[in-house]
C-alpha cells in the first residue's frame, strides 16, 4: 500500500526506538540498490557506474550502493553535489569517509558535470524524498546533464530527484529513471509520475512490522504540527473540560493540566459553583467557569452548552469527576448531542461513558472514547478476551457502530476508528491508580486540539500517557498522576530520547 513521506519518517523513528540505528537501514537500502543494478547488468557490460551523491540520507544510500558494486567488480565513480564538509546526515558522513578510503572507487570534485558523459549506469542519490519545489543548483545541473545520457541505465534511489514523493508533481526538471528503487513501500507520488520513475521496485530494508503496528515516538515527532513562529494565544489549542462535582474535584484539574502540558494554550474547566474555588486552587493556569449547584443537572444543560461554545473550544472533554447520578448522566447525554450537532471535537471519559450504549448515539467521527474493558462491555455488551489479536476486531466493530475512535485502555491498548487500528504497549501496573485515566484524557484532548485528527490523537495519547508512567518508573520516582503531568513536556520535546531512557535502549552508532 502506498505511503507518504510523513509515514516513512514515523516508521524510521519507531524503528530507531526498537534499537535499530538508521545507518543499518541505510546499509540495507544501499545494498538493495546494488543488488538490483547487479541483476540488470553485469560488470563488463556496465562500463562506468556513476553514483550521484547528495548531502542527506539519500546520498548515504548511494555511497553504500557504490561500495557493494565495487566489491562485485564494477568500475564505480562517485560524483558529489557538495563539498564533504556540507554533508548534513551523520550516517552519510560515515559512509563518505569509508568510501573515500577505498582506492578502487574514484571520487570526483563536487559538481564535475563532465564525469556524467559516457557513464554506462547512473545512480541518482541526490535528494530522494527530501525534494520540495523547483530544483536549485548544483542539483539542477546534475539532473539536466544526467537526463542527456540517453544510453545509460538510470536508477533512482527511493524517489527520482525532482519528483515530489507525496504528490508526483515535478516543478521544472526531474531525474528520468529507468528503475526506481522505493524502500519499504511505494511512495504515493511515484504512481503519478511514471514517466520519471520507470519501473518501480520495492525493496525491504528491514523495518520491523512492530514499527507500524505499535505507536511509537515517531508518531509524536512527526504527526503533531510544530508551533509556528507567529503563533498567538489560542492558536495551539483551546480545551474545555466539563467535569467535576462536590464529590470529585481532582479529575477535571488533572485533565486540564495534562492538556496544557501537552502543548495547548488555554485550558478551561466548567464546574459547579460549589467547587470552583477548590479546582481553581490547584493551578493558576486553569481557568474555571462556574454554574450553579454541587453537581451537573438538567437545569444547567443550556448554561453549560452556552458557556462552552462561547469559549470557542477546539476540543471539549466530557466526564472527569462528574459523578454517576441518573440526572447527571442525562444532562451529559444532552450536552454531547448538542456539541456533536455543532461539530465540536469531544474526548469522552469516565462518568460520561455511562451516559449511552451502543446504538443510542452516533459521534459522527468527532469523538475519542476512552473506556477500560469494563466500560467497553457496559457500552457494547461485548466481553473482551484480553488478547489484543482477538479483541482488535471487536473494538473495530464498536468504533464503526459508534462513529468514534475507541481507545481501549488495557495492558496493551487498542486504538481504532473502525478502519485503522494501532496497538500501544507503554505503561506499567503502577499506573492502575486513580487519576491516570484523567491524565490520558487531557493528553488526547491536547493533541487533538493541535492535530484536529481524533485517531492520531488517541494513538499518541495512549503512547505518551504510558511513556510518562514508564519514565517515572525508570527514574525510580513515584508513579502518580501529578508526577506524570510533570514529565509530559519532556516527552513532547524529545519523545525518542525519553523512550530510549525509559526502556534502557542503547542504539549503536555503527
Secondary structure, 3 states (H helix, E strand, C coil): CCECHHHHHHHHHHHHCCCCCHHHHHHHHHHHHHHHHHHHCCHHHHCEEEEEECCCHHHHHHHHHHHHHHHCCCEEEEEECCCHHHCCCHHHHHHHHHHHCCCCCEEECCCCHHHHCCCCEEEEECCHHHCCCCCCCCHHHHHHHHHHCCCCEEEEECCCCCECCCCCCECCCCCCCCEEEEECCCEHHHHHCHHHHCEEEEECCCCCCHHHHECCHHHHHHHCCCCCCCCCCCCCCEEEEECCCCCCCHHHHHHHHHHHHCCCCEEEEEEEHHHHHHHHHHCCCEEEEEECCCCCCHHHHHHHHHHHHHCCCCEEEECCCCCCCHHHHHHHHHHHHHHHHCCCEEEECHHHHHHCCCCCCCCCCCEEECCEHHHHHHHHCCCCCCCHHHHHHHHHHHHHHHCCEEEEECCCEEEECCCCEEEECCCCHHHCCCCHHHHHHHHHHHHHHHHCCHHHHHHHHHHHHHHHHHHHHHCCCCCCHHHHHHHHHHHHHCHHHHHHHHCCCCCCCC
